[in-house]
Amino acid sequence: MAVLKVIELLCDSSKSWEDATAKGVAKASKTLKGLKSAYVQNQSVVINNGKVTAYRVNLKVSFEII
């Protein structure tokens, strides 16, 4: 039986929500081993002067505890 831990990340990108998600997973994979899944809990944008300047995702990442 595997035991998983879940952590929450806030990631952003100037391109898209998908890019923000990919950046978060890439960053987490540098320090966490055994990543199993990622779940986008929330999406939001930052608006400056009437334009979207950043896409943000609240990401939950699970990994196996060895």
Secondary structure by P-SEA (a helix, b strand, c coil): cbbbbbbbbbbbbcccaaaaaaaaaaaaaacccccccccccbbbbbbccccccccccbbbbbbbcc
